[in-house]
Amino acid sequence: MKQIIAFASVVIVLTACNTNKGLSIDTSKTTELATELDSVSYLLGIQYAKGLTEKGGVKELDNRSFLTGVQRIMDGKENEISEELANQCMTSFFGKIEDAKSAESQAAGNKFLDANKVKEGVQVTQTGLQYRVITAGAGAIPANGAKVKVHYTGKLTDGTVFDSSVDRGEPAEFGTDQVIPGWTEALTMMPVGSKWELVIPSDLAYGERATGPIPAGSTLVFEVELLEIIK
């Protein structure tokens, strides 16, 4: 269904552009939406553009080339670029976008790490993991591979919460060797009953790989409470 809507929105964009002079649309004026069709067309165009900009990271298009590609398909004509070359072109283009986004996240993360490491109570390990003891526990320390129960909240450096067992109201259980390296390192230093704030550099988190709401190259901030070691 999503693919159908996305494709339909391309057609709508084509129609909208062809009803205007040239290949540009003046968005400084209020859009006239008088019928159900033009309203749906407008909304599909909005949806398609959001997918391009928010998910794809595309900031501009060559309107003439874009509309030519759409019109060729609508006319039943073949793509003038081979499938192999098309894949190479798209992979290269979107790879550059991802690299730029990752570099931006890396820069923001490094700035955050530099500011955080001088705060009172923050400790920095040899790997670059930063942690601050919120509550000092007195229990046993998990071994690497031990199964533990924890409560946690994970944030990006801008404060955006991307995951939280606290919000779900249910602790998480996993092996200390089944998580990102920054977590493994921290958990195998924490006594049960401890609550720590962790600031994890990207190379100890997901590195250059984006995952869900976490952009590639992101430094991550966690508040972790070690509840117990599961026997």
C-alpha positions in Angstrom: 0.0 0.0 0.0 2.8 2.4 0.9 4.5 1.7 -2.4 1.3 2.4 -4.3 0.8 5.7 -2.5 4.5 6.7 -3.1 4.2 5.9 -6.8 0.8 7.6 -7.1 2.3 10.7 -5.5 5.0 10.9 -8.2 2.2 11.0 -10.8 0.5 13.7 -8.9 3.7 15.7 -8.7 4.1 15.3 -12.4 0.5 16.5 -13.1 0.9 19.4 -10.7 4.1 20.6 -12.4 2.7 20.2 -15.9 -0.3 22.4 -15.1 2.1 25.3 -14.3 4.3 27.2 -16.7 7.8 25.7 -16.8 9.0 23.3 -14.3 8.8 25.3 -11.1 5.9 26.0 -8.7 5.5 29.2 -6.7 5.0 28.0 -3.1 4.9 31.6 -1.8 1.2 31.8 -2.7 -1.6 29.9 -1.0 -2.5 26.7 -2.9 -5.9 26.6 -4.4 -7.6 23.4 -3.4 -11.2 23.3 -4.6 -11.9 19.6 -5.3 -11.4 16.3 -3.6 -8.9 15.3 -6.4 -6.7 18.4 -6.1 -6.7 18.0 -2.3 -5.7 14.4 -2.4 -3.1 15.2 -5.1 -1.7 17.9 -2.9 -1.5 15.6 0.2 0.1 12.8 -1.8 2.7 15.3 -3.0 3.4 16.4 0.6 3.8 12.8 1.6 6.2 11.9 -1.2 8.3 15.0 -0.5 8.5 14.2 3.2 9.8 10.7 2.3 12.5 12.2 0.1 13.6 14.8 2.6 13.1 13.3 6.0 13.9 9.6 5.3 16.0 9.9 2.1 17.9 13.1 3.1 17.3 14.5 -0.4 17.4 18.4 -0.4 17.0 19.1 -4.0 16.0 17.5 -7.3 16.6 18.4 -11.0 12.9 18.9 -11.8 13.3 18.4 -15.6 15.2 15.1 -15.2 12.8 13.9 -12.5 9.7 14.6 -14.5 11.2 13.1 -17.6 11.9 9.8 -15.8 8.3 9.7 -14.5 6.8 10.6 -17.9 8.8 7.9 -19.7 7.3 5.3 -17.3 3.8 6.7 -17.8 4.4 6.5 -21.6 5.4 2.9 -21.3 9.0 3.6 -22.4 12.1 1.9 -21.0 14.6 3.5 -18.6 17.5 5.0 -20.6 20.0 4.0 -17.9 20.9 0.3 -17.5 19.8 -1.4 -14.3 23.5 -1.9 -13.3 24.4 1.7 -13.8 21.2 2.9 -12.1 22.1 0.9 -9.0 25.6 2.2 -9.0 24.3 5.8 -9.4 21.7 5.5 -6.6 24.1 3.7 -4.2 26.8 6.4 -4.7 24.3 9.3 -4.3 22.6 8.1 -1.2 25.9 6.8 0.2 27.3 10.4 0.0 24.2 11.6 1.9 24.6 9.0 4.6 28.3 9.8 4.9 27.6 13.5 5.3 24.9 12.7 8.0 27.3 10.4 9.8 30.1 13.0 9.7 27.7 15.6 11.2 26.6 13.2 13.9 30.3 12.4 14.6 31.2 16.1 15.0 28.2 16.7 17.3 29.1 13.6 19.3 32.8 14.6 19.7 31.7 18.1 20.9 29.4 16.5 23.4 32.1 14.1 24.7 34.6 16.9 25.1 32.1 19.0 27.2 30.9 16.0 29.2 34.3 14.6 30.2 35.2 17.6 32.3 32.0 17.5 34.3 32.2 16.6 38.0 32.1 12.9 38.7 32.6 11.8 35.1 35.1 9.0 34.6 36.7 8.1 31.2 37.9 4.6 30.5 40.8 3.6 28.1 38.3 2.9 25.4 36.7 6.3 25.6 33.6 5.3 27.4 32.4 8.0 29.8 30.4 7.2 32.9 29.1 8.9 36.1 27.9 7.1 39.1 24.4 8.2 40.1 23.9 5.5 42.7 26.7 3.3 44.0 25.5 -0.4 44.3 27.0 -2.9 46.7 26.1 -6.1 44.9 28.1 -8.5 42.7 29.6 -7.4 39.4 28.5 -9.3 36.3 31.0 -11.4 34.4 31.2 -11.1 30.6 28.4 -13.3 29.3 26.3 -13.2 32.4 22.6 -12.5 32.0 21.4 -9.4 33.7 18.2 -7.4 34.4 18.3 -3.7 33.9 16.2 -0.6 33.6 17.5 2.0 31.2 16.7 5.1 29.1 18.6 5.9 26.0 18.9 9.3 24.4 20.7 11.1 21.6 23.0 13.9 22.5 20.2 16.4 21.8 18.1 14.8 24.5 15.8 12.8 22.2 14.7 9.6 23.9 14.9 6.7 21.4 14.3 3.8 23.8 13.3 3.3 27.5 12.5 0.3 29.5 11.4 2.7 32.2 8.8 4.2 30.0 7.6 0.7 29.1 7.4 -0.2 32.7 9.3 -3.5 32.2 13.0 -4.2 32.8 15.1 -5.6 30.0 17.0 -8.9 30.3 20.0 -9.9 28.2 23.5 -11.2 28.3 26.3 -8.7 28.9 27.9 -9.9 25.7 24.7 -9.4 23.6 24.8 -5.6 23.6 26.9 -2.8 22.1 30.5 -2.6 23.3 29.9 0.4 25.5 27.2 -1.4 27.4 29.3 -4.6 27.8 32.2 -2.6 29.2 29.9 -0.7 31.7 27.9 -3.6 32.9 31.0 -5.7 33.7 32.2 -2.9 36.0 28.9 -2.1 37.7 27.9 -3.7 41.0 24.2 -4.8 41.3 22.2 -1.9 42.6 24.2 0.7 40.7 22.7 3.4 38.5 25.1 5.0 36.1 25.0 7.6 33.4 26.9 6.4 30.3 28.0 8.5 27.4 29.0 6.1 24.7 31.1 7.2 21.6 29.8 6.0 18.3 32.6 3.5 17.9 31.4 1.8 21.1 27.8 2.0 20.0 26.6 1.4 16.4 29.4 3.1 14.5 28.7 4.1 11.0 25.5 2.0 10.9 22.2 3.8 11.4 19.6 1.8 13.4 16.0 2.7 13.8 15.8 6.3 15.1 19.6 6.4 15.8 21.6 8.1 13.0 24.9 6.7 11.9 27.9 8.0 13.8 25.8 8.9 16.9 27.2 9.3 20.4 24.6 7.9 22.8 23.6 8.8 26.4 22.1 6.1 28.7 21.0 6.0 32.2 21.4 2.4 33.3 20.3 0.8 36.5 21.6 -2.8 37.1 18.8 -4.6 39.0 20.2 -8.1 39.3 22.3 -10.9 37.8 20.0 -13.6 36.6 21.2 -17.0 37.7 
